[in-house]
Amino acid sequence: MTTISLAIVLHAAAFATGAQTYAEAHAQQKETGRPLVVLIGADWCPACQTMKNNALPQVAKRGALSKVSYAVVNTDQEGTLARQMMNGGSIPQLVMFRETNNGWRRETLVGSQDPASIEAFINRGLSDVKTPANALGGSPQSNAAVTE
């Protein structure tokens, strides 16, 4: 019974921040041209849970997550995808993929972050995003190796 309760709480927390599956967020990114922001973490990771349940809901409440396509990837359930997006290192990682006039860019925040740091990260990413009308397409996942 405890496992079911925990699952419900975690899904409710993800829903509260507007988190989607990676596939849903990726589709939304392709449609809108918004940056794709992915929280990579695990249920057993205290820092990941702090980000998912405290910091990111505050960022969502302030409206910053509505400017991006946002997904949560669990390293235990989606290990291959998580490894493709991470450049090694520890979790939590907040990874942003965005298409600029100079091609795809990837930026990462590693470790637990406060809401102000997350908002600044998102706002930096929004500063040079290509407009959807000018976007040539492509895939954040296929461009995961592109770095700053």
C-alpha positions in Angstrom: 0.0 0.0 0.0 2.9 2.4 0.7 4.2 1.9 -2.8 0.9 2.9 -4.3 0.6 5.9 -2.1 4.2 7.0 -3.0 3.4 6.6 -6.7 0.3 8.7 -6.4 2.2 11.4 -4.6 5.0 11.5 -7.1 2.6 11.6 -10.1 0.6 14.4 -8.4 3.9 16.3 -7.9 4.9 15.9 -11.5 1.4 16.9 -12.7 1.5 20.1 -10.4 4.6 21.3 -12.3 3.2 20.5 -15.7 5.7 17.7 -16.3 5.1 15.5 -19.2 6.7 12.3 -20.5 9.8 12.9 -22.6 7.9 11.9 -25.7 5.1 14.4 -25.0 7.5 17.2 -24.2 9.6 16.5 -27.3 6.5 16.6 -29.5 5.5 19.9 -27.9 9.0 21.3 -28.4 8.9 20.3 -32.1 5.5 21.9 -32.5 6.1 25.2 -30.6 9.9 25.7 -30.9 10.1 26.2 -27.1 13.2 25.0 -25.3 12.9 21.5 -23.9 13.8 21.3 -20.2 14.3 17.8 -18.7 14.7 17.0 -15.0 16.7 13.8 -14.8 16.5 12.1 -11.4 15.4 9.1 -9.4 12.8 8.4 -6.7 15.4 7.4 -4.2 17.5 10.6 -4.6 16.7 13.2 -1.9 18.0 16.1 -4.0 15.9 15.0 -7.0 12.8 14.9 -4.9 13.6 18.4 -3.5 13.9 19.7 -7.0 10.7 17.9 -8.2 8.5 18.5 -5.2 9.7 21.9 -4.0 11.8 24.0 -6.3 10.1 23.2 -9.7 6.5 23.7 -8.4 7.6 27.2 -7.2 9.1 27.9 -10.6 5.9 26.7 -12.2 3.8 28.9 -9.9 5.8 31.9 -11.1 5.1 31.0 -14.7 8.6 30.1 -15.9 7.8 26.5 -16.8 5.0 27.6 -19.1 7.7 29.1 -21.4 9.3 25.7 -22.0 8.4 22.1 -22.8 9.1 20.3 -19.5 9.6 16.6 -18.8 10.8 14.4 -16.0 13.0 11.4 -16.8 13.5 8.8 -14.1 16.9 7.1 -14.3 15.6 3.8 -12.9 12.6 3.6 -15.3 14.2 5.2 -18.4 17.9 4.5 -17.9 18.9 4.5 -21.6 17.2 7.8 -22.3 18.6 9.3 -19.1 22.2 8.2 -20.0 21.7 9.7 -23.5 20.8 13.1 -22.1 23.3 13.2 -19.3 27.0 13.9 -19.8 27.8 11.6 -16.9 27.9 13.1 -13.5 25.4 13.0 -10.7 21.7 13.6 -10.4 19.6 15.6 -10.3 20.4 17.2 -13.6 18.3 19.8 -15.3 19.1 19.7 -19.0 17.9 22.3 -21.6 17.9 21.7 -25.3 17.1 24.6 -27.5 17.5 25.5 -31.2 19.2 28.8 -31.8 20.2 30.6 -35.0 23.6 28.9 -34.6 22.2 25.3 -34.2 21.2 23.2 -31.3 22.5 24.1 -27.8 22.5 22.0 -24.7 23.0 23.4 -21.2 22.9 21.6 -17.8 22.5 22.4 -14.2 23.8 19.7 -11.9 22.7 19.2 -8.3 19.8 20.6 -6.3 18.9 24.1 -7.3 16.8 26.8 -5.8 13.9 28.3 -7.8 15.8 31.5 -8.6 18.7 29.5 -10.2 16.2 27.5 -12.2 14.4 30.6 -13.4 17.6 32.2 -14.4 18.6 29.0 -16.3 15.3 29.0 -18.2 15.5 32.7 -19.0 19.1 32.4 -20.3 17.9 29.6 -22.6 15.0 31.7 -23.9 17.2 34.6 -24.8 18.4 33.1 -28.1 15.8 30.6 -29.1 14.8 30.4 -32.8 11.3 31.4 -33.6 9.0 28.5 -34.7 8.5 30.1 -38.1 12.3 30.0 -38.7 12.9 26.6 -37.1 14.3 23.9 -39.4 13.3 21.0 -37.2 15.6 18.4 -35.8 15.6 16.5 -32.6 16.9 17.4 -29.1 17.6 13.7 -28.5 19.5 13.3 -31.7 21.4 16.4 -30.9 22.1 15.5 -27.2 25.9 15.6 -27.8 25.7 19.3 -28.8 27.1 21.3 -25.9 27.8 24.9 -25.1 
